[in-house]
């Protein structure tokens, strides 16, 4: 007669700690199709590896001795014939997000990835500060995990979350630190203004190692009163135009740039006249300069 054969399904399976999983044994070429179940060679199993009933219902341990176990069905008709299945014991659904603590410049972007374990469903839903997809003021994030920072964020940091589609109570998180400039003081100066004039810049996550740059050239910078300060040279103010002021972090990250206007010095004070009959003035650019050198924000 043909030999007795045994097969077990499923052949591999992930099982959460304390959860149950039913296995099916198929015996061919035998009148008696019953099997004896064992876990890691222990008939019926035991608490450290999990237990299995005569019907093939396996209950995973809550405190396993190892990360995987072997389920074996042995033919009662021919005990020399058996088949096994491998069970990977999973603590539960968990989500991790990478990178964990990135720094993003104002207006910049950062790609995140989410890793889901404990479920065959690896989909996640992305949020920023608990708002699905984020918002313009805090930053947005796409379904693929691409986070876009606002041009000028209202806050210095945000939290990015990825919640598991299989178990929404399981969430992975990352903290994003924004880096950039929000304000300059002064914002406008007169061409030919005499010095020394202090330029001050405030923003997010600026520290004593951050250096101000004017038209991409680094300047001697100090951190004082929560703002970065540098002294403008007469050559900076020699000609009308616009100076691009940015900041560079110690690791080389360059911030957004703000414009410092160097306005032409008028030959004589300009007069702007409005009246009740003509309360508005159109087509005129009015630039208010501060040549005091105080560097006020």
C-alpha positions as CSV (number, residue, x, y, z in Angstrom):
1,X,0.0,0.0,0.0
2,X,1.1,3.6,-0.5
3,X,2.8,5.2,2.5
4,X,0.9,7.3,5.0
5,X,1.6,11.0,4.6
6,X,0.8,14.0,6.8
7,X,0.5,17.7,5.9
8,X,-0.1,20.7,8.2
9,X,-1.7,24.0,7.2
10,X,-0.8,26.8,7.5
11,X,2.9,25.9,7.3
12,X,4.0,29.2,8.8
13,X,2.0,31.7,10.8
14,X,2.5,34.8,13.0
15,X,0.5,34.5,16.3
16,X,0.1,37.3,18.8
17,X,1.0,36.5,22.4
18,X,-2.0,34.9,24.2
19,X,-3.9,34.6,20.9
20,X,-5.2,31.4,19.3
21,X,-4.6,29.9,15.8
22,X,-6.2,26.8,14.4
23,X,-4.0,24.3,12.4
24,X,-5.3,21.6,10.2
25,X,-3.6,18.2,9.7
26,X,-4.4,16.1,6.7
27,X,-3.6,12.4,6.7
28,X,-3.7,10.4,3.5
29,X,-3.5,6.7,2.8
30,X,-4.8,5.7,6.2
31,X,-8.2,4.7,7.6
32,X,-7.4,6.4,10.9
33,X,-6.8,10.1,10.0
34,X,-6.3,11.2,13.6
35,X,-3.1,12.9,14.7
36,X,-1.4,13.7,17.9
37,X,-0.4,17.4,18.3
38,X,2.8,18.6,20.0
39,X,4.6,21.9,20.5
40,X,8.4,21.8,20.4
41,X,8.2,18.0,20.9
42,X,5.9,18.3,24.0
43,X,2.6,16.5,23.5
44,X,-0.1,19.1,23.9
45,X,2.5,21.8,24.6
46,X,3.0,23.6,27.9
47,X,2.8,27.3,29.1
48,X,6.2,28.5,28.1
49,X,5.7,27.4,24.4
50,X,2.0,27.4,24.1
51,X,-0.6,24.6,24.2
52,X,-2.6,22.8,21.4
53,X,-5.8,20.9,21.6
54,X,-6.6,17.6,19.9
55,X,-8.5,19.7,17.4
56,X,-5.4,21.7,16.4
57,X,-6.3,24.9,18.2
58,X,-3.0,26.5,19.4
59,X,-2.9,29.1,22.2
60,X,0.2,31.2,22.2
61,X,2.0,31.8,25.5
62,X,1.8,35.2,27.2
63,X,5.5,34.9,28.4
64,X,7.3,32.8,25.8
65,X,10.6,31.1,26.3
66,X,11.5,31.8,22.6
67,X,10.4,33.8,19.6
68,X,9.2,30.9,17.6
69,X,7.9,27.4,18.1
70,X,7.3,24.3,16.0
71,X,3.8,22.7,15.8
72,X,3.9,19.0,14.9
73,X,1.1,16.6,13.9
74,X,2.0,12.9,14.2
75,X,-0.1,10.2,12.5
76,X,-1.8,7.9,15.0
77,X,-2.0,5.3,12.3
78,X,1.8,5.5,11.6
79,X,3.7,7.4,14.3
80,X,6.8,7.5,12.0
81,X,4.9,10.0,9.8
82,X,4.5,13.6,10.9
83,X,4.5,17.2,9.6
84,X,5.3,20.5,11.2
85,X,4.4,24.2,11.1
86,X,6.5,27.1,12.3
87,X,4.8,29.7,14.5
88,X,6.5,33.1,15.0
89,X,5.3,34.6,18.3
90,X,4.5,38.3,18.0
91,X,4.3,40.7,21.0
92,X,1.5,42.7,19.2
93,X,1.1,45.3,16.5
94,X,3.8,48.1,16.9
95,X,4.7,51.0,14.7
96,X,8.0,52.8,14.4
97,X,8.7,56.0,12.4
98,X,12.0,57.0,10.9
99,X,13.8,59.3,11.1
100,X,13.0,59.9,14.7
101,X,14.2,63.5,15.4
102,X,14.9,65.3,12.1
103,X,15.5,69.0,11.7
104,X,13.6,70.6,8.8
105,X,14.2,74.1,7.4
106,X,11.3,76.5,7.0
107,X,9.6,75.6,3.7
108,X,11.5,72.4,3.4
109,X,10.4,68.8,3.3
110,X,11.2,65.5,5.0
111,X,10.3,61.9,3.9
112,X,9.2,59.5,6.7
113,X,8.8,55.8,6.7
114,X,6.7,53.7,9.0
115,X,7.5,50.1,9.9
116,X,4.6,47.9,11.2
117,X,5.2,44.6,12.9
118,X,2.7,42.2,14.2
119,X,0.3,42.4,11.3
120,X,0.3,41.5,7.6
121,X,-1.4,44.8,7.0
122,X,1.4,47.3,7.0
123,X,-0.7,50.4,6.0
124,X,-0.6,53.5,8.2
125,X,-2.4,56.8,8.4
126,X,-0.2,59.9,8.7
127,X,-1.0,62.8,11.0
128,X,0.7,66.0,12.2
129,X,-0.1,67.1,15.8
130,X,-3.0,64.6,15.8
131,X,-4.6,66.0,12.6
132,X,-4.8,63.6,9.8
133,X,-2.7,64.9,6.9
134,X,-1.6,67.9,8.9
135,X,-2.5,71.6,8.3
136,X,-1.0,74.6,6.5
137,X,0.0,76.3,9.8
138,X,1.7,73.3,11.3
139,X,2.9,71.4,8.2
140,X,1.3,68.8,6.0
141,X,2.0,65.1,5.4
142,X,1.1,63.0,2.4
143,X,-0.2,59.4,2.5
144,X,3.3,58.3,1.5
145,X,4.8,60.1,4.5
146,X,6.3,63.2,2.9
147,X,6.1,66.1,5.4
148,X,6.1,69.7,4.0
149,X,7.0,72.5,6.4
150,X,5.2,75.8,6.3
151,X,7.1,78.8,4.7
152,X,7.1,80.4,8.2
153,X,5.9,78.0,10.8
154,X,4.0,79.4,13.8
155,X,5.7,76.9,16.1
156,X,9.3,75.6,16.6
157,X,8.5,71.9,16.4
158,X,5.7,69.4,15.5
159,X,4.9,65.8,16.1
160,X,4.5,63.4,13.1
161,X,2.4,60.3,13.8
162,X,1.8,57.1,11.9
163,X,-1.2,55.0,13.2
164,X,-1.6,51.3,12.2
165,X,-4.5,50.5,9.9
166,X,-4.7,47.1,11.5
167,X,-4.8,48.6,15.1
168,X,-5.3,52.4,15.1
169,X,-4.4,52.4,18.9
170,X,-0.8,51.6,17.9
171,X,1.0,54.7,16.8
172,X,4.6,55.5,15.9
173,X,5.9,59.1,16.5
174,X,8.7,61.4,15.4
175,X,9.5,64.9,16.6
176,X,10.3,67.5,13.9
177,X,12.4,70.5,14.8
178,X,12.0,73.5,12.5
179,X,15.0,75.7,11.7
180,X,14.8,79.1,10.2
181,X,14.3,82.9,10.5
182,X,11.1,84.7,11.2
183,X,12.0,88.3,11.8
184,X,14.8,90.8,11.0
185,X,15.4,94.0,12.8
186,X,15.7,96.4,11.2
187,X,14.0,95.2,7.9
188,X,15.1,98.3,6.0
189,X,18.1,100.7,6.1
190,X,19.2,103.7,4.1
191,X,22.0,103.4,1.7
192,X,25.1,105.1,3.1
193,X,23.9,104.9,6.7
194,X,26.7,105.2,9.2
195,X,27.5,102.5,11.6
196,X,27.9,100.5,13.6
197,X,24.5,99.1,12.9
198,X,23.4,95.8,14.5
199,X,21.3,93.4,12.6
200,X,19.2,91.0,14.7
201,X,17.4,87.9,13.5
202,X,15.0,85.7,15.5
203,X,13.5,82.3,14.5
204,X,13.2,78.7,15.5
205,X,15.8,76.5,17.1
206,X,18.6,79.1,16.8
207,X,21.5,78.6,19.2
208,X,25.0,80.0,19.9
209,X,26.5,77.8,17.2
210,X,24.3,79.2,14.5
211,X,25.9,81.8,12.2
212,X,24.1,84.5,10.3
213,X,25.0,84.8,6.6
214,X,24.5,87.9,4.4
215,X,24.4,87.0,0.7
216,X,25.8,83.6,1.6
217,X,28.8,85.1,3.4
218,X,29.2,84.1,7.1
219,X,29.4,86.9,9.6
220,X,30.6,87.1,13.2
221,X,27.4,86.2,15.1
222,X,26.4,86.2,18.8
223,X,23.2,85.0,20.4
224,X,21.8,87.6,22.7
225,X,18.3,88.1,24.0
226,X,17.0,85.1,22.1
227,X,18.2,86.6,18.7
228,X,21.2,86.2,16.5
229,X,23.1,89.5,16.1
230,X,25.8,90.7,13.8
231,X,27.3,94.1,12.9
232,X,26.8,95.4,9.4
233,X,29.8,96.9,7.6
234,X,29.7,100.2,5.7
235,X,30.2,98.2,2.5
236,X,26.9,96.4,3.2
237,X,25.1,99.7,3.1
238,X,27.0,101.4,0.3
239,X,24.5,100.8,-2.5
240,X,20.7,100.5,-2.7
241,X,19.5,97.0,-3.1
242,X,18.5,93.9,-1.2
243,X,20.6,91.8,1.1
244,X,19.6,88.1,1.6
245,X,20.0,87.2,5.3
246,X,20.0,83.6,6.3
247,X,21.2,81.3,9.1
248,X,23.5,78.3,9.0
249,X,23.4,75.6,11.7
250,X,26.6,74.0,13.1
251,X,26.0,70.9,11.0
252,X,25.7,73.0,7.8
253,X,21.9,73.2,7.5
254,X,21.0,76.5,5.8
255,X,17.8,78.3,6.7
256,X,15.4,80.3,4.6
257,X,16.4,83.8,3.6
258,X,14.8,87.1,4.6
259,X,15.3,90.3,2.7
260,X,17.0,93.4,4.2
261,X,16.2,96.4,2.0
262,X,18.9,99.0,1.5
263,X,16.8,102.0,0.3
264,X,18.1,104.9,-1.7
265,X,18.7,107.9,0.5
266,X,16.4,110.7,-0.7
267,X,18.0,114.0,-1.6
268,X,15.4,115.7,0.6
269,X,12.6,114.4,2.9
270,X,9.7,113.2,0.9
271,X,6.2,114.5,1.6
272,X,3.1,112.4,1.4
273,X,-0.2,114.2,1.5
274,X,-3.6,112.7,2.0
275,X,-6.9,114.5,2.7
276,X,-10.5,113.8,3.3
277,X,-11.3,114.0,-0.3
278,X,-8.3,111.9,-1.3
279,X,-7.7,109.5,1.7
280,X,-5.7,107.0,-0.2
281,X,-2.4,107.1,-2.1
282,X,-1.8,104.6,-4.8
283,X,1.3,103.8,-6.9
284,X,3.8,104.8,-4.2
285,X,6.2,102.6,-2.4
286,X,7.0,103.8,1.1
287,X,10.0,102.3,2.8
288,X,10.5,103.1,6.5
289,X,14.2,102.7,7.4
290,X,15.8,102.4,10.9
291,X,19.3,103.6,10.9
292,X,19.6,103.9,14.6
293,X,21.7,100.7,14.9
294,X,19.6,99.2,17.6
295,X,18.7,96.1,15.6
296,X,15.2,96.1,17.0
297,X,12.9,93.2,16.1
